[in-house]
Amino acid sequence: MDRKEMTAPVSPVAAGAEQSPSEDTTIIPENAQECKMQDELFSQMQLEVLRMLDPSFLATISMQELYERIFQRKPPIIDGLLFAGTYLFVGAPKVGKSFFMAQLAYHVSTGTPLWEYPVQQGTVLYLALEDDYRRLQERLYRMFGTEGTDKLFFSVTAHQIGKGLDEQLAGFIGQHPDTSLIIIDTLQKIREINGDTCSYAGDYEVITKLKRFADKYHICLMLVHHTRKQHSDDKFDMISGTNGLLGAADGAFLLYKKKRTESAAILEISGRDQQDQRLYLTRNPEKLSWDLDRAENDLWHEPPEPLLEAIAKLVTAEQPEWNGTATELVAALGLDMKPNTLTLKLNVNAGRLLTEHHIQYCSSRSHNGRSIQMKLLSEA
């Protein structure tokens, strides 16, 4: 804290002269309230450091403190289908996984809808570690013709986890800040081989390392993997390896056929941020891309939130920014709600406000109290 004691200069007094007893030479800072807040914050920080030095310290957060925090989230990469996080894409060898990955990468990099699902455009890196550039060229030309994109990048080599992969991916994101999807085909190619490879702990650790990277950069990391030969009533039990892989991942896509010679396939989806789905697909015989026949589950949508609808009418293209206190916002919206309740509801629904209405919300505290800022962002 750069806070200094400030005193007024004392005028020299002649010898034997008396100074007026009513004269006060101390200047009270105009920002005394702010200094008090800084002192309180500094004291809290000191207390937190001392607690963390205690080996018995356990970091906790109360329910009230949790509601007072704002957790921003990125919009879905593909609405109702793909979100930021770490996912497994699993299927038997030669079932069409790489063609699906090329299709996914192309649609995200161009921003064109995938079947009936809207897509948020972003740069894509595809590590095709079981292919070469000639095979990639032929596959992409057959699927998409000459319609290329400068937001889709490929590599057929990469380091392993713990041996430089993080640095390579971070370097790519540094050059392409709008990166939203990285595909690694396959997981086994970048996995460090050690004696703990086939254990639950080993499987869980490898996905946890990759998930830590995806969460840090707020991207989707898609890991292509294989199924095992044994059948199971729960299709996700067919993922090769232990349950540690799926347990650590944010979700999984499982592509399989009832008969290998058929062009039809089923894509089952399960994850933390989306409902379970089953999609029935057919392989296009000419382009070898996948077409959607039907979805077994209708997408679930969150019920409308009247507060967010009201804010969307306040923050518009004509008035793209709003700043003020919670009390002023309650008055502007004409709501019968306590200002503190309004703030907590906005904190919890900040992600929905951004995703559904493209309005960014943030809250800050100053010597004048807590203020709210809302800004309409471009939908592009």
KOLGU-686432 format. One record per residue: residue in one letter; y, z, x of N, C-alpha, C in turn. Coordinates in steps of 0.2 Angstrom, whole numbers, plus 5000, padded with zeros to 4 digits. Atoms other than C-alpha are relative to their C-alpha. Layout:
residues N
AYZXYZXYZX;...
END
This chain:
residues 380
M499450005004500050005000500650005004;D499450004996501749955007500550034996;R499549965004502750094999500350045005;K499649964995504150175009500450054996;E499549965003505150325005500749985001;M499350034999506950275002500550064999;T499549955001508450395004500749975002;A499350024999510350365004500250025006;P499749974994511250375020500550054999;V499649945001512150535022500649995004;S499350014997514050515025500150065005;P499849954996514650615040500550054997;V499649955003515450775035500450045006;A499649974994516850845046499850085001;A500249934999516551015054500450054996;G499749955005516951155042500149984993;A499950025007517051045027499450014996;E500649995005515951075012499849944996;Q500250065004514850945004499950034993;S500049985007514950944985499250014998;P500649985002513451034978499749964995;S500350045005513250914964499849935003;E500250074997512950764976499350005002;D500750014999511150704976499949945004;T500050054995510750594991499349964999;T500750035000508950544985500149944994;I500050055005508850374976499349994997;I500650005004507450364963499849924999;P500250075001506550194964500049984993;E500050035007506850084949499249994998;N500750015002504950044949499650065001;A500349944999504450224949499350004996;Q500650005004503150194935499549955004;E500550044997502350054945499850035006;C500349964994502250164961499550054997;K500549955003501350294950499449964999;M500650035002500150164944499649985007;Q500350024994499850104962499750065003;D500349944997499550284968499450024996;E500749995003498250304954499549955002;L500550054998497450144959499750015007;F500249984993497450194977499550065000;S500549945000496650364973499349984997;Q500650025003495350284962499649965006;M500350044994494950164977499750055005;Q500249954995494850314989499350034997;L500649965003493650404977499449965000;E500650045000492550254975499749995007;V500350014993492350224994499650075002;L500349934998491950414996499350004996;R500650005004490650394982499549965003;M500550054997489850244990499750025007;L500349974993489650335007499550054998;D500549955001488550464998499449964998;P500650045001486750404999499750014993;S500250005007486450464981500449974995;F499550035005487850364974499649944997;L500350055004487250244960500649974996;A499550035003488550114954499949994993;T500150005007488750124935500649974997;I499450025004489950054922499950034993;S500149985007490250134905500149944995;M500050055005490150034889500749984999;Q499350015001492050054887500349955005;E499850044995492349984904499749935000;L500350065001491149844901500449954995;Y499650045005492149784886500749995002;E499350024997493749794896500049955005;R500050064995493149664908500049934997;I500050075003493349474906499549975005;F500550044996491849374912500149924998;Q499950085001492349184913499349975001;R500650045000490949064910500149935000;K499950085000490748874913499749984994;P500350035006490448764898499349975002;P500750024998488648704897500149935003;I500050064997488248554907499849954995;I500250045005487348474893499950054994;D499949955005487748564876499350014997;G500649985003486248654869499349995004;L500550024996485148594884500050035007;L500049984993485648634901500750045002;F499449964998486848774908500050025007;A500049984993487348844924499550055001;G500549954998485948944933499549965004;T500650024996484248914941499449984995;Y500550025004482948814932499449975003;L500650034997481148754935499949944995;F500350065004480648574929499349995002;V500850004998478748574929499749954996;G500550055003477448444926499549985005;A500650034996475848364932500249955005;P499850064996475948244946500049934997;K500050075003476448064941500150004993;V499950005008476948124923500649974999;G499450035002478648054925500650055002;K499549954999479648204932500649975004;S499550034996480648104945500449954996;F499650045004481147974932500450044995;F499649965004481748114921500650035004;M499549984996482748184935500549955002;A499550054999483548024939500449994994;Q499650015006484048004921500550064998;L499549945001484748184920500649995005;A499450004995485748154936500549954998;Y499550065002486447984930500450024994;H499649985006487048054913500550055002;V499549944998487848214921500549975004;S499550024996488748114934500449954997;T499650055003489347984922500350034993;G499749975006489748104907499849974994;T500350035006488747994895499550054996;P500549965004487748084881499349995002;L500750014999485948114884499750014993;W500250005007485148064868500650034995;E499449975005486148174855500450055003;Y499749944997486748304867500649985004;P499450014997488548294873499950035008;V500049984993488748304892500750015003;Q499449994997490048374903499949975007;Q500150034994490348264918500250045006;G499949974993490248324936499649975005;T500350034994489648274953499350035000;V500749984999487748284956499749985006;L500350014993486748304972499250004998;Y500750005002484948244970499650005007;L500450004994483748294985499349974998;A500650035002482348174982499650005007;L500449994994481248244996499349975001;E500750045000479648154991500149935000;D499950075000480447984991500449975006;D499650034995481347865002500549964997;Y499550035003482947764999499849934997;R500250065003482047604996499750014993;R500349985006481047684982500550024995;L499549985004482547764975500449944997;Q499650065002483547604975499649964994;E500450045005482147514965500050044993;R500149965006481947654953500750004996;L499350005003483847664949500249944997;Y499850065003484047484947499649984994;R500450015006482647474935500250044994;M499849965005483247614925500749984997;F499350015002485147574925500449945002;G499750064998485447404932500550015005;T499549994995486947384942500650054999;E499549955002488047514933499950065004;G500149944996488247634947500650054999;T499549955001489347794949500150035007;D499849974993490247874964499950084999;K500149935001489848044957499350035001;L500749984999487948044961499849985007;F500250004993487348074978499350025001;F500849984998485548074986499950015007;S500249994993484748135001499250015000;V500849995000482848125006499850055005;T500249954995482948265019500550064999;A499649945000483548445019499650055003;H500349944996483248605028499750054995;Q500449965004482148745021500550064998;I499649945002482748905012500050055006;G500049964995483349025025500149975007;K499950034994483448895038500549945000;G499450055000485048805034500149974994;L499950035007484848745016500650024997;D499349975003486248865010500649965003;E499450034996487448795023500149934998;Q499950075002487048615018500349994993;L499850015007487248635000500750034999;A499349975000488848745002500549955003;G499650054997489548605013500149944996;F499950055005489248475000500550024995;I499649975005490048584987500750005002;G499350004998491548604998500349935000;Q499750075000491748414999500149984993;H500050025007491448394981500050064995;P499949945004492148544971499850004993;D500250015007491748474954499249994999;T500750005001489848484958499850054995;S500349965005488948544943499250015000;L500750015000487148494946499749985007;I500450014994485948504961499350004998;I500850015002484148434959499750015007;I500450004994482848484972499349984998;D500650035001481348374971499649995006;T500249955004480248464975500150075003;L499949944997480348654977499650025006;Q500549994994478848654989500349985007;K499750034994479848545001500550045004;I499549964997481148675004499850075001;R500249945000480148825003499750025007;E500249984994479848925019499350025000;I500749995000477948935023499950075004;N500149944996477449115027499350034996;G500649975003475949235023500150024993;D499949975006476749295007500149954995;T499950055004476849124999499750004993;C500450005006475549154985500150064996;S499949945003476149324980500550004994;Y499550005005477149374965500750025003;A499449984996478449454977500349945004;G499850064997478549294987500349954996;D499750055005478849184972500650034997;Y499349975003480149304965500549995005;E499550004995481049314981500349935001;V499850074998481149124984500549984994;I499550025005481949094967500650044999;T499449965000483049244968500549985005;K499550024995483849174984500349944998;L499750065002484149004976500550024994;K499549985006484849094960500650035003;R499449974997486049194971500549945002;F499550064998486749024977500349974994;A499850035006486848944960500550044997;D499549965003487749094953500650015004;K499450004996488949104967500549944999;Y499650065001489548924965500049984993;H500050025007489248924946499849934998;I500350065001488148774946499350004997;C500750005002486448724939499649975006;L500550024994485048714952499449994996;M500750025003483548614945499549995005;L500650004995481948644955499449964997;V500650045002480548514952499450035003;H500649974998478848594953499449974996;H500650025003477048564948499650054996;T500449955004475848634935499350005004;R500649994998474148694939499549974995;K500450035004472548624932499750044994;Q500349955005471948774922500549994993;H499650015007472548754903500150084998;S499949935003473248904894500449994993;D499750005007473848944876500750005001;D499350004999475548974883500149955006;K500050064996476048814891500450025007;F499649984994477248904904499650045004;D500549974995475748994911499749955004;M500350064996475248824918500449995006;I499650014994476648834931499650025006;S500449994994475848824948500450065004;G499849944997476048994957500050064995;T500049945004476349164950500550014995;N499450005004477449224936500650025003;G499349994996478749274949500449945000;L499650065000479349094948500550004994;L499650005006479849094930500350074998;G499749935001480249284930500750005003;A499450004997481649254942500549954998;A499650065002482249084935500450024994;D499649995006483549074921499649964994;G500450045005482348954912499649955003;A500550054998481048814913500049944995;F500250065004480748644907499349975002;L500750024999478948594905499849934996;L500250075003478448404903499349995001;Y500850015000476648364898499849954995;K500350055005475648234889499350024998;K500649995003474148254878499549965003;K500450054997473348104886500449975006;R499650034995473848044903500249934999;T499950075001473747864898500549984994;E499550015006474947884883500750005003;S499250004998476847844884500350064997;A499749945003477247994873499950065004;A500149944996477548164881500450054996;I499649955003478248334875500350045006;L499649964995479648434884500150064996;E499849945003479648614880500550045005;I499449974997481148714885500050084998;S499949935001481348904887500550035005;G499649974995482749004895500450054997;R499649945002484049144894500649984996;D499350025003485549044888499949954995;Q500150055006484748934875499350024997;Q500649995003483448944862499449965002;D500650044998481648884864500049944996;Q500050065003481448704860499449965002;R500550054999480148564859500349934998;L499850075001480648384861499549955001;Y500550065000479548234858500349945003;L499750064996479848094870499549945001;T500450064999479247924873500349965006;R499850044994479347824889500149934999;N499750075001480347664888499649955005;P500550044996479047534895500449955005;E499650044996480447424902500450045006;K499649974995481647544910499750065003;L500349954998480447684912500450074999;S499649945001481747814906499750034993;W500349975006481347934892500550004994;D499750005006481847914874499850064996;L500149955005482048054861499749984994;D500250025006480948034846500350054995;R499849955004481348204838500050075003;A500049934997481648384841499750054995;E500449965005480548514833500550064997;N499549945001481948654833500749974999;D499350015001483648634826500450055004;L499649954996484948704838500450054996;W499649945003485648874834500750005002;H499349994998487548894834500250074998;E499849935002488449054835500549994994;P499650005006489349104819500749995001;P499350004998491249064818500350075001;E499749944998492349194825500749994997;P499450015003493949204814500650015005;L499549994995494949274828500149945005;L499950064996494649124839500349944997;E499850055004494949004825500850014999;A499349995000496649084823500449995006;I499750024994497049074841500149935001;A500050074999496648894841500649974996;K499550035004497948864828500750025003;L499449984996499248964839500149965006;V499950034993498948884856499749934999;T500250075001498948694853500449965005;A499750054996499548534861500750015000;E499350005000501248564855500350075003;Q499949944996501248744862499450025004;P500649994997499948744875500050075004;E500149944997500348914882500350064996;W499749955004500649084875499950065005;N500049944996501149244884500350064996;G499849945004501449424877499650055001;T500449945001500749594873499549994995;A500550005005499249624862500450024993;T499749995006500449694849500449944998;E499750065002501449534849499549954998;L500450055002499949434848499750024993;V500249985007499349534832500549984995;A499450025005501049504824500049925000;A500050075000500949314829499549974996;L500650035004499249294821500050034993;G500049975007499649404806499450034998;L500649975001498149504808500150084999;D500049925002497749684801499550035005;M500449974995497049744818500450045005;K499649974995497449864831500049965006;P500050044994498049794847499550015005;N500549994995496749874858499349974998;T500650035003495349814846500149925002;L499850074999496149634848499849995007;T500150024993496049644867499350015002;L500750004998494249704868499649944997;K500350065003493749564856500149945004;L499950064995494549434867499750015006;N500350004994493849504882499249985000;V500750025001492049484875499949934998;N500050075002492449314868500349955004;A499650044996493349244882499649935002;G500450064999491949124886499949954994;R500150045006491749064868500749964999;L499450035001493649034868500149945004;L500050054995493548924883499649944998;T500550055001491948834878500249964994;E499950045006492348794860500749984999;H499350025001494248784860500449985006;H499750024994494648744878500750045002;I499549954999495848894879499850055005;Q500249954995495849004895500450064998;Y499749935001496249184892499950055006;C500049954995496649314904500550064999;S499649955001497449484904500150045006;S499849964994498349584917500550064998;R499649945001499249754919500650005005;S499449994996500949784925500450064998;H499749945001502249914925500350004992;N499850005007502749854907499450014996;G500649995004500949874901499649945001;R500550055000499549754898500349944997;S499750065003500049574895499449954999;I500550055002499049424888500249935002;Q499850074999499049244894499549964998;M500550045003498249104885500349935002;K499750074998498348914891499449954997;L500450055002497648764883499849955006;L500250044994496648664896499849934997;S500250075001496148474896499350004998;E500750015002494548434887499649965004;A500450054995494148304900499750035006;
END
